Structures are given as C-alpha cells and as structure tokens.
Amino acid sequence: MFRATFYSINASRRAHLTLALTVLVLYATLTSAQSGLQAPTFYRDVLPILQHHCQRCHRQGEIAPMPLVDYQQAHRWAPVMREMVRLRRMPPWFADPNIGKFSDDPSLTDSEIATIVSWGDAKAPAGDPKDAPPPPRWTSGWNIPPPDCVVEMRKPVVIPAHGDVDYTYEIVPTRFDEDKWVQMSEVRPYSRAHVHHAVVYIRPPGSNWLRGAPTGVPFTASSLHDEKLRHEAHSTDSDMLLVYAPGSSPDQWPDGLAKFVPAHSDLVFQMHYTTNGKPDHDRTSVGLVFAKQPPKQRVLTLQLANDHDPIPIPPGAENYRVEVHGTLPNDATLLSFFPHMHLRGKRFEYDLVYPDRRVETLLRVNYDFYFQLSYRLAEPRPLKAGTELRAVAWYDNSRKNLHNPDPNRPVTWGDQTYNEMMVGFFDVAVPANVDKWHFFVRPDKTSDGRNESW
C-alpha cells in the first residue's frame, strides 16, 4: 500500500513536471513569435504597406512633400510615420466608416497600423533587402498608365505673387480626327502650389459655348469684350472630362465604362489659381488613356450645386447648414462622389430621399480643404428616373476653425477661397449612346418645385 502510494505520488509529479515543461516550451514559442511581431522590418513588413497605400503620393515628383520609396527615406521619417498612422491621419481618408464602402479607400487596417507603430518603436530596423517585394510599375509623371495622348495648355498663365486671380480659361483643340472613348484621365498642374482647382470641359464641334473667345491663349471673363461671352464663362451645359483639386484622384474606369470626346472637340481648361507670395507660371496638362474598344456605358459627371444662393454664413456660426436637391431625369448607375467647398467647409453628405421622406445616407465626410478626395462606390448603385438626390453641407465660420480667414465677417458665395462654395459632383453611368443633353430630357415634364441644380 505504501509503495503503491509512493509510486502514484512520483507519477503525479512526473506528469506535472512534463506539463510544466510543455507550458514553458509553448510560452517560449509564443514569446518568440510575439517578439517577431513587435520587431517588424522595413523590407519584409513595412515596404509592402507603403507600396500599396502610400507611394502613389509619396514618390518623386508627386504631391506629397517627401518620398517613401526606399529604406533611407522611410527611416528618416519613421517617427512621423508612426504618429500619423497611429492617429489615422495618413493615408488621408475622411469618409464615415459606418456609411458605405468605397473602392478607393486607402485606409490602413488595424494590423498594418500596428506594424508601422511597432517598427517605429523598434527604431525602424531595415531587415534583409532580399525580403523586399517587387517594386510597383509607376508611370513617371503620372498616376495612370502611360497616356495615349497629352493635351496641354498652349500658353502658360502668369501667376502673380499676391492678390486675387480671376478664373482663367484656355481653349485647346484636341485635333482628334475620330471619336475617342477616354477610360482614364489625369490632370497635372505645372504649379501645384497655385492651383486651387481645375475643371476640364469637353466642347464638341457643334457647341456654341464660348465661340468667339480666343483659342490657345489664357483669358478671364473680365477680359472678354462681349457681354454674352462674359456670361458664358460662368455657366455652361458642356460635359466635364475631369475635375481636379489637391488630393483628388485620376479617373480610372473599369472596362465597359468611359467618357466620350467627339472628333474635332476642344478641351476647355477652367483654372482657379491662388497666390502664395511667390510668382510663378502654370501650364496644366491632361493625360488621356483611350478604351481599347467602345464601352457599353458612358460616364457623365453631374453636380448638385448651390451656385445661385448668396448663402451667407453668419459670423461665428459653427455649424451652418446648406442643402440642395435634384431628381434624376432618367435611369442611371451612381458611381462616385467628389464634394467641394472652401476654407469654412466642415462636413458634406450625399443622400437618397425616398417618396415617404426617408433618407438613406450614401456618403458623409469630414471635409478637409487641403485633401479634396474622390469617393468611388465599391458597388455601383442603379437608380431609377425620378430618384431624389440630396447634398448637404455644413460650414464652420467660428474661431474654432483654424483655417478660417476671418470669423468676424459673414461669408457669401464666391470664387475665391475666402468666399464659399457648395458643389457636390457625382459620376453616373448611362447607355453609351446617351449624351448629357439627351439624358436631361425628362419623359415627365412636371416638376416638384424643389431646388434643383441641373
């Protein structure tokens, strides 16, 4: 009995010892794995994140102030990178994460943020260069594939060091001998620091818009001697090829979608320049990639705009609200959004309003004047004729707005950045044989009396 008990006790001890050793081995393995996770290296762990999320802007010649392509560049900025991703300030993205899904969302995952933070905490080790992924194939000077055609303003615009610059136009013939379907396009300002925004319009050969204005040279509305032409400079029904503002993305439509430029069309560059104390000149260009075959659908850029309301925003107002409604004249597929305001811009929202007045919000952004992003739906949304779209904007004209030029005065609608705007651009797809003018022919001529911007 004694012996049996002694054996049982020894066996129990051996079992416990074996279990303890197993636990120690598992703990050591787990600790080693965690240690590896806590010390990521540049080439193996960080570079793939930079290539996928950051280098579109952070490479030589692009909009970001510093490139993040190689280890020496990234190591120098590791502490800043750590903080910017930890605070989710980079990559810039301002859409409410609880509303909608967007294909161009560059946001980092929690795991990617943890990797960069841990890399910075570990003094940004390089690791083995053999672990580096293949470099992306960037097109020098472009964020689209090599353009099939580049249309450039023929004469540069002289930009003064100080003062306001009126909207500047330049009409450039494409000299296309045949119709073109543009699947990708990108606006490239020469002087990025001075370009507040640019809109490139398509003027087909039959259009009378700005006929009589000079071609191939810059002009402003005030420089035109004909009153009719001066009025036309501020209003048009021409289709838009592309809208640009700092931070906005090129157009890159999937196969089957493209914009249409008729043979012998002109491109009309509308340029808004701001001064910054340094004189310069600008000669903006637009790169075009043509579709390999005619698409099934044509992309139209439309807008909900408050361009006939003086606003004004009272001094000190923290949350001034403006809204615009419009109804689709025909069936269309909603593709993307591009909100535009000025320095008092705070939030912007796109909604669907149903007949029973229910509201479905499609996009809500915390607006940033210095990063005016596009938002492309991950799943395009088919909409029926008569669908009511609403754009809502909020403005902060108080001292809490650090970008506010003067919180003590009311703000009215206007072209300059110290004025305000409210434009909700959006893209839709329609059948390839439907142009913008036919799209707006409504089968039902009745109107609901709402404030429509088109």
N, C-alpha and C positions, 0 to 999 in steps of 0.2 A: 504494500500500500504506500509506504514511504517512497520507495523507488519510483513507483508509477507517478506519484505526485511530483517528485523532483524532475522526472522526465517531462511531465506536462508543463512545468514552470519553465524549464530550459527551452522547450519547443515554442512556448509563447514568446519568450524573449527573442529567440531567433526570428520569429515571424515579425515581431515589432521592429527588430533591427533591419530586417530586409525591407519592410515598409518604409522605415525612416530613410534608408539609403536610396530607395526608389524616389521618394519625395525630393531628396536632395538633388538627385540627378535631373528630375523634371524641373526643379526650381532653377538649377544652373542653366539648363537648356533654355527655359523661358527668359531668364535674366539676360542670357547671351542674345536671344532674339530681340528682346526689348532694347538692349544696348545698341544693336544694329539699327533698329528703327529710330533710336534717338540720335544717331550719328549718320544721317544720310550724306552722300557725297554729291558733288556738283554733276559729274558726268553721268552717274548712274541714275540719280533720283531727281535732281533739280532741273537739269538741262531739258529733259522731255517736257516738263511743265512750261518752261519758258518758250520752247518752240511752239507748243500747242496754243498757249494763251497770251503770250506777251510780245513775241518778236515781230508780229505784224506792224506794231508801232515802234517797238524798241530795237531798231536796227538802223544802220547808217542811212541817212537821208530821209528818215520818216519823222512823224510828228513828235514822237517822244524825245525828251531832251538828252537821253543817254541810251546807247545801245546795250543790249544784254545778250550778246551772241556768244562770247567766249568766256572762259573762266576769269581772266584778268578783269574784264568789265564787270562781271557779276560779283566777284569777290569784293571789289571796291564798294559796291552798293549794297552788300549783304545786310547791314543793319537797317538801312532804309527799306529794303525789300521786306525784311521780316516784319517791320511795323506796318507797312502799307497793306500787306496781305492779312496780317492779324486783325487789323481794323476793317478789313474788306473794302478798302478804298481803291485797290487795284486788283485785277483789271477793273476799269470803271464800268459799272452797270447799275442802273437806277430804277429798274422795274420792281414793283412789289412782288416778292417771290411767291405770294399766295394767290396771285392772279395771273393766269395764262402761262403758257410755255412758249419759248422763243428759240428758234434755231440758231440765232447769232449770239446767244448768251455766253460770254466768255468767263463767267464766274468760276472760281476755283471750288473744288469740293472740300469738305472738311479735312479729308485725308491729305489733299495737296497743300492746304494751308499749314497743316501740322508738319508736313515735310519741310517746307521752306522755313518755318519758325524754328524747327529743330536744327536744321542746317545752320541757320544764323547763330543759334545758341552754342553750337559746337565750333564756332569760329570759322565756319564756311570751308570745310575741307574739300579739296579738289577730287580726290579719288583717282581711279585709273582711267586715263583717256580712252582706253580700249572699250570702256563701258558706254561711251557716248553713242547715242542713236545717230542715224544718218541725218545730215543737215537738210532742212526743208529747201525746196526749189523755189526761191523767191525770184520774181522778175525785177531786175534793177530799175528803180524809179517808179514801180507800180505795185499795187496790191491785187491786181488781176493778172491773168496770163498775158503774154506779150500782145499788145494791141494790134489788130489788123489795120487800124487807121488812127492817127492822132490829128485832131483838129485844134489848132492853136490860134489864139487871138493874134491878128497880124501885126498890130501896132501896140507897143507897150503903153500902159497907163502910168502917168507920173503921179506919185502919191506924195503929198506934202508932209512935212514933219508935224504940223499942228492944224487944228481946225476940223470942221465937218467936210466930208466928201459926199456929194450927191450920188445917188445910184448912177452907176456908169454902165453903158451898154456898148457892145460891139457885135456887129452882124458879120458872120463869117460864112461864106458859101462852102458847102461840102464838096461841090463838083462831082457828086455821085451820078453816074450815068444810068444807074438802075436802082430799084428799091432795095433798101437794106433792113434786115432784122437785126437789132442790136441786143445780144444776150447779156453782155457785160459792158459796164462803162464806169469810168472813174474820172472825177475832176481833180486836177493837180494845179493848185495855185503856185505861182512862182514865188510870191511873197506871202507865205502863210501867216506871218505875224500881222499882216494888214487886212487879210480877207475875213470879214465878218460872216459873209455867206455868199454863195453864188447859185444862181438858177440858170440852167441851160435849156432854152426853149427850142422846139422844132418848128420852123416856119416853112410850111410846104410851098411849092411854087405857085399855088393858086391863092395864097393868103394875101390880103391887103394890109396886114398889120405892119406898121412902121414903113410902108412903102413911101419912099421919098426921104427917109432918113439915110445918112451916109453909110456906106458899106466898107468894112475893113479898117475903120478908124473908131476910136472911142468917142462917145458923146454922152451928154446928160440931157434930161428933159428940158432943163432951162436953156440949153444951148441950141435947141431947135426953134426955128423962127415961126413954124406953122403951129397954130394953137391946137389943131386936131392931132398932130403928131405928138405934141407935148402931153395931151391927154392919153394917147395910146401907150406912151411909155410907162404909164402907171396902171394899165389894165390890158389884159389880153385873154382870149379864149384858146390860145395855142397850147398844144400838148407840151408837157415837160419831159425832157430827156432825163434829167438828173438834178437833184438838189444837193448842195454841199454846205456844210458848216463844220467847224472844228470838232473832230471826233466822229463825224458821220462815216458810214461805210460805203464802199462802192456798190453799185448794183451788180449782182451775180445771180441771174435767174437760172433755175434748172432747165434741162431740155424740155422743149414744148412751150416755153414762155419767152417772150422777147418784146422789145419796144420797136416801133415801126418808124423808119425815116424814109419818106418818099424820095424818089430820084429828084435831083436838082433842088433839094431843100437847102435852106440856110439854117445854121445854128445861131441863136441869139443869146449871147452871154449877158446876163444881168449880174453886175458885180456891186457888192456893198463893201466899201473899204472903210477902215477906221485908222486914225492916226495914233502914233505912239511916241512922238518926239524925235523919230528918225525918218528922214525922207527915203523913199525907195521907188521902185517901179515894179509893175506886175504885168505878166503876160501869161495868163492862165490857159491851160490846155485841157482837153478831154480825150481820153483814150477809149476806143471802141473795139469790142470783140464781137464779130458777127456770128449769128447762128449758122450752123452748118447746113441746116435745111429749114424751110418755112415752118414756124411753130403752129400749134393748134390754137394757142391763145395769145392775145395781145395784152400787154401790161399798160395800164393808164395810171398816171399819178393825179390824184384829185386832192381837194383840200376843203376843210371846214375852217373858215376864217372870219374874224371879227373886224374886217377891214373897213367897215362903214360906221363904226361906233367910236366916238372920241374917248371912250372909257369913262371919265378919267378916274384914276386911282387916288383917293384922298391921301393927304399927308399922314404918315404914321400908321396907315392901315396894314395890319399884319397878315390878313387872310382874305383879300379882296377877290371875289368870285365872278367869273365871266363864263357864259356858256353859249354855244352855237349848235343849232340843229340842222339836219338836212335829210332828205329821203332819197334813196337810190331810185333813179328813173327806170332802170332795167335790172335784170338779174346780173350778178357779178360774184366773183370769188374774192374775198378780202385776203390780202397777202401780208401787208406790213404797215407800220406807222412811223411817222417822223414828226414829233412835236417841236414847235419853235416859238420861243419867247425871248425876251431880253433880260436885263440885269435884275429886274424885280421878280422874274419868274420863280415860282416856288414848287407847284405841283401841276401835273397835266394828266388828264384822264380821257379815255375813249370809251363810250358806252353804246350798247344797243338798247333802245327804248321800245318796249312792246306796246301793242294797242291798249292793253289794260294798265299801262303806265309803269309796269315792272321794268326794272333797269338791270341789265347784265353788263358788268364792267369787263372790258376786254384787255385794258392796259391802264396801269396807274404808275406814274413815275415821279420821283422826287427830282425836280428839274435842276440841271446844272448847266449854266450858260456856257461854260468852258469845255464841256463834253456833251455835245448835242448828238445823241446816238440814234441809230435806227433800231427798230424792234420788229423782227420778222417772225410771224406766227409759225410755230413748229408744224401745225396742222392748218393749212388754209381753210377759211370759213366761207362756204357757199351762202350767199344772201339773196333773198328774193326781191324783185322790184317792189318798191314801197317801204322797204325796211328803213326804219328811222335810226340814223346815227347821231350821236351827240358828242361834242367835245367840250370839256370843262377845264378851265384854267384858274389857278389861284396865284395871287401875287402878294409879295411882302414888301411894302413900301415903308417899313419901320427901320429903326436903328438896329434891330436885331439882325437885319440882312447886311452882312459885311460887305457885299458887293454894291450896295445902294449908293448911287452918286449923290443923292440929296433927299433925305427922308422928310424934309420940311416943306416940300412943294408937291402939288398934285402932278400926276403923270398922265399924259394924254397919248393917244395913238400917234405913232410917227416912225420914220425910217431909221433914225439914229438910235444908238444903244441906250442913251439916256431917256428916250421915249419907250413906249412898249408896243408889243405885237402879240397877237394870238392867232397862230396858224397851226392847224392840225392836218399836216399832209398824210395821205394814206394811198397805198397802191392796191389796185384791183385788177383781176384778170377777166377779160371778156373774149368772146369769139374773135378769131384773128381777122375776120372781115368787118369788124365793127370799129369805127374810129370814134374819137371823143365826141364829135359833133352829132353823130348818129346815136351814140349811147345816151345823149341827153334829150333825145326825142321821146317824150313820155307818151305811152299809149293812152293814159288817162290825163286829160289836160287840167283836171281840177287841182287845186292847191289847198293845203290845210292851213295856210296863212302863217306858218311858222317861219322863223328867221333862217333862211337857207342861204348858204354861201356860194352855191353854184347855180 
